[in-house]
Amino acid sequence: MRRSGSPGADHVTWHAYRENMKAKLSILSGKLRDGSWKPGPLRNILIKTFTGKEMNGIIPTVEDRIVHRAMRNAIEPVLAESAFLDFVSGFRQERSRLTAIRQATTYINRGQTWIADVDVADVSGLRGKLLNANEVGEWLANWISDGSCLKLFKNILENLPSPICPGSGLAPLLINLRLVPVDWALSNLAVIRFTDNYCIFCCSKTEA
């Protein structure tokens, strides 16, 4: 809540939500526990990336952002322990650009100075075949078996234009989750992934 995020479609700001917040969180917690919670309306926006590219995104309500973050906080430790590999940085706690650079330096110092640089196209699935909540839920079900958790996860995703829609609090986690099969397939190589970009370190141009 220290972040200065924009209000959602209901116009509720973080400042407004903080008023009598303990009671609001208690009600929200009860709804999540008994299964009566429903996602709020979405505010559609146009996002401009640092490269100048524009994409459609959404801003959930403040309360929905709390639910998204709580879900992410519950899921990430499980995936970090069982699914995410050590060479994956970005969208992860304590694994930033600096982590990726340190790992790259290790390979370069070994003489692996030829790099195959591969950027994954359309990792969020917005330009090609649209993903659906059931499909993404199946990704998570490979690692988490708690039925109530999976039901809430699906409930959140069904309210979004696409499960990995930019602006969702779960989008960073889902990008990493979607690439888990690729990560494991490449795990025998000298590889680093930062967000959706792979660098494979090689000893020659031919190998690269």
N, C-alpha and C positions, 0 to 999 in steps of 0.2 A: 504493500500500500504506500510505500515511500515513493513509488514511481508516479510520474505525472501523466498517467494514461488518460486518453479521451473517454468521455462517457459513452455508453452504448445507446441502443435505440430507445431505451426507457428514460434517457437523459439523467440518470443517477450518476453522480460523480463519486470518486473515492472520498472526498471531503464529506459529502452528504451521507455516505454509507457508514462512515466512522461514528456518526451520531447514534448513540444507543446501540453500538456495534455488538456488544456482548449478547444482547437479547436477539438481535438479528441472526447472529451466528448460531445461537441455540436453536432457533426455529429452523434454520437451514440444516443444521445437523440432524434434527428430528426428521425432516422430510427425506434426507438422504438415507437415514436408517430404516424408515418404514416404506421406502420406495415410492413416495408420493411426489418427489421433486420432479419438476418439468423444466427444461431449458427455456430461457427467455428469448425474446426477439433479437435478431441480428441487425447490426448496422452495416450496410455495404459501403465499401470505400475503394479508392484506387490507390495502390501503393507504388511509389517510385523507388527502385533500388538504387544503390550507390553507383551502378553502371548506367543509370538513366532508363533502364527498362521498366515498363509499367505492367502491373498485374492486378487482377481483382482480389480483394481481400475482405475481411469482415472484422468488426469489433463486437465481441459479445458484451452482455451486460456485466457490470462490476461483480455481481453475485456469481454469475456463470464463470467468470475468470477465477474466482476463488475455488469453485468446484474443479475447474480444469487443473489448477495448480495443485490442489490436494490430491487429485487422481495421479498426476505426474509424480508427486512426491512419494506416493505409495508404490508406483510401478517401477520407477527408475532404479531403486536399489536392487530389485530382483533381476532386472535385465542387466545391470552392471555386473552382477555376480555370475550370471549364467549365459548371457547372450552376447553382450558387447565385448569385443576384443580390445587388447591393450593398444593397438595402433589406431584406434578410432578416437578422434578429438572433435570438438565442436558440439554444441548443444549438450554438453556433459559437465557435471561439476568437476572442478580441478583438472580439466583437460581442455586447454585453450589453444590459441595459435602458438603460444610459446611452447606448449607440450609437443606440438607437431614439429616445430622448428628444431627443438632439441633432438627429437628422434631422427629427423632428416640429417642433422649434423653427424650423428653416429654413423649412418650409412655412407655419407659422403667421405668421412674420414677413413672408411674402409676401402675406398676406391670405387665405390658404386656411384659414379658421377654422371651416368647416362640415366635420364628419367623419362619414363612413359607417363605422361600427364593426362588423366582421363576424367573429364567432367561428365557426370551422369545427367542425361537430358530428361527433363520432365519428371523429376523424382517425386513431385507431389501429385502427379497424375491428372493435371488440369487441362492439358492440351490434347492428350490422347484419350484412351478409354478411361472413363470416369471410374474411380474406385467407389466401392460402397461399404457401408458400415459392417455388413456381415463378413466381407472379405478381410477387412482390417482387423475385425474382432478375432478372426481365425489366426492371424499372425500372432496376436497376443496370447491366444489360448495355447500356443506351443510352449509358453513359459509360465503362464499363470492359470491355475485351475479353479480359483475361487469364483463360484457362480455369481454371487451378488456383485462382485467387482466387475466381472465381464458384462453383466447386465447393465450396470451403470455406465460403463465404458461405451457400450453400444448406444445407449440412450443419448449420451452426449454427441456422438458422431452422427446419429440420424438427423440431428437438428442443423447440421452444417451443410453448405452447398457441396462440399467434398470432404472426406475425412481428414485430408492433410491440407485444408484450406489455410492460406496465410492469414495470420491474425488469431487463430485458435491457440489457446495455451498448450494444447497437446501436439501441435504441428512439429516442433523440434524433436520431440520424443519419437513421433511416428516416422519421421524421415530416417532416423537411426534404426528404428525397428524394421522398416521396409528393406534396408540395405544389409541386414544381418546375413541372409543367404549368400550375398555377394562377398561380404567380409570373410565368411568361413571358407568360401571357395578359393579366395586369394591368400589365405593365411599362411601358406607355405612359401610365399614370396616376401621380399624386402619391401613392404608396402606401408603406406600411411594414408589414412583417410581423414580429411578435414571437412566436415559437413557432408556435401555430396561430391567431393573432388578427391580422386585417388591419385597418388604419386607412387609409382613402382620404380625402385632404384636398381639399376643394372650396371654391369661392368663394361659393357660395350654397346655400340649403336645397334649391332645385329641382335643382341639379347633384348634390348629395349623394343 
